[in-house]
Structure formats: C-alpha cells, structure tokens
Amino acid sequence: MRRGTIPYLLTALAAALALALVPPPASAATSGRHHGTGRQGWTGTWEAAASATTTQLPGQSVRNVVHTSVGGRAARIRVSNRLGTTPLELGAVTVAVQKADAPKSPAAVAGTVRRVTFGGAASAEVPAGEDAVSDPVPLRVPSDANLLVTLYTPHDSGPATYHRSALQTSFIAPDGDRTADDDGTAYSATTSSWYYLTGVDVLGAPAVGSVVALGDSITDGSGSTASANHRWPDRLAARLRALPPRERLGVLNAGIAGNRVLLDGTGPSALSRLDADVLSRSGVRAVIVMEGINDIKGNPNQTDPAAFAAAYRQIVAHAHARGIRVVGGTITPYGGNGGWTAAREAVRQSVNDLVRHGGIFDAVADFDATVRDPDAPDRILPAYDSGDHLHFDDAGLQAMADGIDLHSLTAERPRPTGGPADAA
C-alpha cells in the first residue's frame, strides 16, 4: 500500500461529508466577481502574481509558505501554468496550517494536512497558458497565519511558472511525493520563490471582500525583512483586520519586482495582466494601483505623462466594468538612485500630478507625500530608505500602509457597466 493511503482515505471521507455543505467552486473566469463575497462566498486571502518561468522540479515536492490576510472555514487554491509551454502535471497537492511556533519550519500543525483535488481528482494537468482553481478544501483557515501549500510534480513539465521574489523561505523535498508529511523532515532544501501557486481563497471570511495591490518591487516588498510579512500590503492587512467585519477586506499582493505599466519585461505589464491578477480574483472590491517607476527609469524609458494617463484610464475603465473601485498611488521618490535624472524626475512629478488631480481615480493614496524627505523632495526620508534610495525598509513600508485611507477601499463601488469594451 502506498505511503499515506490510510490517512488520505480518512481525510477524503471527512472531506466528502464536509463538502456537502460547501458550494462548488466558481471558474477562474468568474470567481473574481464581487457578488456573494465575504461570509456569503469566497474571498481572496493571499496572492502572488506569476512573474516568470524557471527550471521545473521533477520528482520533487515544493512546500510553499504563504501568509493569510483573512481566515475562513474552507480554502481553495489557484495553480498557474500561465507562462509555461507544455502541460503541467500535478501528481499530488496538499494544504495545511504551519506550526505557529515554527514560522521558518516546513512542519504542519498535526491533523491539518488536507489533500487538494481538482474536479474530484487528486492529480491534475494544467494546460500551457492556463490557471486552475481547486475544489473546496474543508479546513479551518486562521487569519494572519502561515499556510503550507505543497505540490508534487512527478515529471518534467517544462518551464515552471513561479513568483521569483517571494521574500519568504519555502521548502523542497527532493525525494518524491512528500505532500502528506506533516513533520517536514523530508524538506531538506529551501527556496526564496513560490512555485506554481498564485492564490488562496477562503470561504465564509468575516470580511466584505478583498483589495488587490497592483504594483512593482515596492509592492512586492523589496527592502523588507524576509519571512516577516512586512510588505506594505501585509501592513495594510493588519490595519484592516482591526476593523469590524462589515468594513474588513482580505489583501491580495499583485506586485512583481521590475514590473511596468506599459511594457512587458519582468512579468507581463500591468495592463496585460490586469484580468489574471486583479479582475478574476475572488471578492475584489478595490484595487490600489502603484506602478510607473520602472517605466520612467527603465530601458526604454517612458517620457510622456499622457501615456501613463491613458493606461491608468484603461485600468480604471476595466475595473469599473466589474464594479471595482480604483485607488491611484503616487510614484515614490528615488533621488540618489543610479537611475535618477532630472528629466526623469520631471516625468515622475507630472505623472503624480495626474494621479492627484487628473480625476482618473476614485481616490488617491499619496505615497510620495508620505515617504519623501521634506528637505529633499526627490529623495526618500532617510529613516525609510532601505539603502538603495528606491526601496523602503520596514518602517517605510509601514508608513505607506498607514497613509492609505481605509474608507476609500470600502466606499460605494462604481455601478458596473457593460464590460471592458466600454473602455475604448
């Protein structure tokens, strides 16, 4: 008998009984609509945007460590082969709660390991260029806690879709299917990336939906303490958890280090990934757009503020078509960084003026005003500078989260229009 068969049979029996009370999963194409969210449906609790591909891990199990923003009575996961070139074969997938007293360990809380199924099957094949959403998994998911989502890939499925800069230690077991293990001893290697996994949703969250942070490395958390969940979206989640459930939101981090608004490069551009990373997510009520610095200082760099305005308007129109509010984030200073020039600073100031006063967004998060040095407004306040004059330390990221008006995220949403075509 295969290792773990009896525990899996018992788990499957318990799951079958519990799932009788859980509604079927929505498709990836429709699960992001805001109707029936929070305690009445699915809410996004965690996200990582697919940023690139890397070498696959055939015959190994990767245990992704992810941090929840809100909890619920069941979970489902999103697996991506979006950037792959051949079908992704998943031999087994599990989800569990990580031991709270061992935040840098692959060990699970005993009794929480659950097998994840797709269409009732324990194994799955995800076509190239596509995502897959799992069946509901009966598991009491705590808020502000780490989950272990473990995937076993028995064969080489070609380039692996992943999120490169996780700023979180995850684990690899090199000797086959160890997805059911709860003690973690087989996980002898580590990785600082998230493999295949791009989202976790929870059912019945004490919240009214979720907010997506769409951005670049600043949103991705570059400069923050690793494995500490000190990115500004994490700090925003902590603020939201202090609110009553009728005002609370899950937080989804769709930041990609190096990402740009207008051009593909490090990951698809904000425009081209809007549907996959924002609009199709579960229970989205609002999105905070904080992107543009890599367009300004990149190669080729963008010099026309009107191009940013057009892109922002397109993002807003597509979001409004789904009844989603859009908060515009001003671009933060980077004076002293090697990519800074006076001409590029002029573009940044012009784009920020559009964000603040152009009437494009439903609300504004003025990150620039929050973190700039009043004595040198083109630079980050020294107490917030991680050292490269571009990214923020933990204090700076906390300040960014503190500067967001929480009411702007839960105010009445735009009336849905006929669809994204209205953006033309």
N, C-alpha and C positions, 0 to 999 in steps of 0.2 A: 504494500500500500504506500502511496506517495506521502512523503513527509507533510504533516499538517492536514491530512484529509479529514480526520475526525473533527478537529476544531472547526474546519471550514464547513462541514456538514451541519454542525450545531449552529454556526453563525448564519448559514444560509436559511435554516429553519426559522431562527429568530427574525431574520430579515424578511422572510416571506410573511410572517404574522404581522410585523410592524408596518410593512409597506402597504398592507391593506388599508391603512389609514392615511397614507401619503399620496397626494395627487401625482399623476405621471409627469415626467419632465417635459418642459417645453423644448422645442427645437432650438438650435443655436441661432436660427434666423429670427425667432420671435421672442426668445426668453428675455431680451433686454427691455421690452415694453414696460411702461411704468404701471400698468393696471395690475391690481391684485398683488401689491408688494407688501413688504413688512410682515406683520403677523398673519396676513391673509395669503401669503405666497412666498416666492423666492426673492432673496436679497443677496447681492454680491457682498462678500466679506473680505475677499482678497483677490488681487490680480497681479500678473506680471505680463508685460507685453512681449510678444515674440520679437526678438531683436536681430537674430542672425541664425546661422547654422554652424555646427561643429561636428567633430567626429563622433559617430554613434558608439554605444556601449553594448555590443552584442554579448549575450550570455551573462550580463551583469544586472544588478538591481540598484537603482538610484533612489535614495530616500530624500526627497525634497522637504526642507523645513520651511514652513510658511506661517505667518502671524495673522490671526483673525482680528477684524475690527469689531464685528458684532457676532453674537452666537445664535444658535437655533437648535431645533430638535431633530434635524436631519441635514445631510450635506449632499452635494453633487459636485463633481469636478469637471473641469474643461481641459482637454488634452489637445495639443496642436501639432499638426504636421504641415502647417501653413506654408513654411518655407522649404519643405522637403521636396525631393524629386522622385521618390518611389514610395509605395505604401509603407506605413509604419505598422509593424506587427507588435502588439502588446500581448505578452504571454500571461501576465497577471498584474493586478493593480490593487493596492490597499490604501486605506486612510485610517489614521489613529491619532490620538492625543499624545503629544510629547510630555514626558515627565516634567512637571513644573520645577522640580528641584535639580534638574539636569538640563538647562537650556542649551548646552553645547554638546549634547549627547544624542546618539541615534535611538535611545531607548524610549519605548512607548509605555504609557500607563497600562498596566496589566488589564486585560479584558476589553480594551478599546479598539483593537485591530479589527477592521471590517473589510471584507472583500468588496471591491467596486466592480459593478457589472455594466455592460453596455448592451441594451436591448435584451437583457436577461442572460447574456453570455459573459463568462469570466475572462475570456480573451477577446481581442478586438483587432480589427485592421482599419487604420485611418488613412484614407486616400491622400495622395500628394496634393498639397494646396488646400487642405481642408482641416477643420476642427471637429472634435466630437465632444458631446456632453453626456455624462454618465447617467445611469439610473439613480433615483434617490437612494441614499445610504442612511439607514436609521442609526444615528449616532448623536448623542448629546454633545453639541459643539459649544465650548465655552467662548466668551468674548475675551479679547486681549490675552490670547493664549497661542501656543505653537501647535500646529498640526504636522503630522508626518504623512506625506503622500508619496508612496513608494511604487515605482513602475519597473517591471522586469521585461526586457526586450531580448527574446531568445536568439534572434538572428540579426544580421546586419541589414538595416532598413535604409541605408544611405545616410545622407547628411541629416543630423538631428536638429530640429527646431528647438532653440533654447533662448533664455534670457541671460545674457553674458554676465552683467554686473549685478549680482544679487545682493552683495554686501551682507551675505548670510552664509554660514557654513552649513552645507548639506553633506550627505554621506553616500558612499558607494560600497556595495558588497560585490567583490569580483568573482564570486564562485556560484553563480546561478540564481535561481529563484529563492530569494530570502524575504519576499514581501510579507509573509505571515509572521516573521520573527518579531517578538516584542522586546527582547533583551538587547538587541543591537550589536552583539559581539561580532557578528559576521561583517560589520561595516568598518572595514579597516582602512579605507581611503576617504578623502574629503574632496569637495568641490566648492567653488565660490560662485557657481552658476545654478540656475534652475533649468532642469531638462524636461521638455515636452509639456510641462504643466503651465497653464496660463490663467487659471481661475478656480476659485472655490465659491460656491453659493451655499446659503443656509436657508432652511425653511422655518417660518414662524419666528423670525427675528423680532425682538422688541424695538422696532425701528419703522420708519415710514419709507425706506428705500435706501439708495446709495448715491454717492457723489464720486465722480471719476476725476482724477488729477492727470491731465494730459500734458506731458512735458518732456524735458530732456534730462541731462545728467543731474541738474539741480533737483528735479523732482525724483529722479531715480535714487538720490541720496548720496552722490559722490561727496566725499569730505566728512561724512558722518561716521560714528563709531560702528564698526562691523558687528553683526549679530546682536545688535542692541535695539533695533527698530526705532531709530532716532531720525528717520527721514521726516521732512515736513508733513507729508500725508499721514504718517504714523502719529505725529503730534496732533494733527487735526483730528484724527480718530479719537484720541484721548479726550480732547475737548468735547467732541460730540457725544461720547459715552456719558458725560456728566449731565446731559440734558434729559428731560423726560422722554419716554418712548415716542410720543407724538411729534417730537422735534428731532429725534436721533436719526443718524444716517450711517450706513456702512461706508467705508472708504476704499476705493479701488485705485491703485497706483499704476497708471499707464505711462510712466516715464521711461525713456530709453536714452542712455548716455550717448551723446553725439547726435541725437535726433534733430531734424529740421522741420520747419513748417512746410516749405515749398518744394524741396528736392529730396528724393530718396538718397540714402547714403548709409549711415549707421541705423539700420532698420528702415522700414518704409516711412515716408514722410507723414506728418500729422494728418494731412489731407487724405492720403491714400489708405491710412489705417483707421480712419475715424469710425467706420462701421464696425470693424472687427474689435477694436479696443475700447469703444465707447458706446455706440448706439445699440449693439447687440448684447450688452451686459445686462444683468438682472436688476430690475428695480431702479434704474437710473433716473434720478430727479434733477440732477445738476451736473455740470462739468466745469472744472476750472482749467482754463487754457493758459499755460505759462510757457510759451515757446517762442523762439526767434533769435536767441543769442548766437546759435550756430549758423543761422542764415547770414547774420551780419558779419561774423568774423571768419566764416568758413571759406572754402575754395571750391567753386566760385562763390564770392560773397554777394549778397543782395544789397543794392544801394537805393532802391526805390520804395519808399514807405507805402506807396499806393499798392504795390504787390502784396504787402502784408495785409493791408486793409481789405483787399479783395479776398484773400484767403480766409481771414477771420470772418468776414461776412458769409462766406460759403459754409464754414463750420457752424456758425450760428443758425443759418437757414436750415441746414440738415438736422440740427438738434431741435430747433423749434418745430420741425415737422413731426417730431416724436414727442412733443410736449415737454422738452427738457430745457431747463434754464442754463444759460451760459454766463459764467463769470470770467472776465478778462483779467489776466495777471500782467502787470507791467514787467518789463525786462530789467533784471537787476544789473548793477554796475560791475565793470570788470577792468577799471583803470589799474595799471600796473601789471596786468597780464600781458604775455607776449603777443597776443592777437589784437591788442588795443591800438587804435589810431584815432586821431582827432576826427577824421572823416567818418569813421565807423561810429564814433560816439555821437556825432550829429544825427546819424540814421537812428540810433537807439533812442535818442531824445524825441525824434519825430514820431517814431512808432509808439512810444509811450504816451505822447500827446494824443495820438489817435485812440489808444486804449482808454485813456482817461476821459476824453472829451468828444470822441467821434460818434457817440451814440450807437456804437456797434453792439455792445454787450448789454445784458440785463443788469449787471452790476460789475464793480471793479474791485480787485484785490491789489492794492498799490504796494507790491513787494519792494519796488525800487525805493519808495519813500521810507519803508520800514527798515531797510538794511543799509542804506547809504550813509557815508560819513558826512555829517553836515559841514565839515571844514573842507572836504574834497568830494563833492557830489558824484564825481565819476568813479569813485572808489567805494569798496565795501568798508563799513565800520570795522576797524582792526579787531575788535572783540568778537566779531562774527566771521572773520576771514580764516579759512582752513589753511591758508599759506600760499595758495596759487593765485590769489586775488580774483578768483572766478567762482569757486565753490565755497560752501559755508560749513562751519563747524557745527556741533550740536546746538550751541547757543543761538547761532544764526538761524538754523532751521526751526528751532522753537519759536523764535521771533516771527518768522514767516507765517507759521501756523497761527500764532496769536493775533496776527494782523488781519485775519480773514473774518469778515462779518458773518457769523453763523446764520443769521436771519436771511442773508442773501441766498443761501443754499436751499432754504425750505419755503421761501415766499411762493405765492401762487405761480404756477407754471404757465408758460405761453399756451394758448389754445392750439392743439395740433392742427396742422394744415394738411393739404392733400398729399404731401410726401416730399422727398428730396428734390423732385423735379421743380418744385416751386422756387428752388434756389437759383434757377437760371436767370 
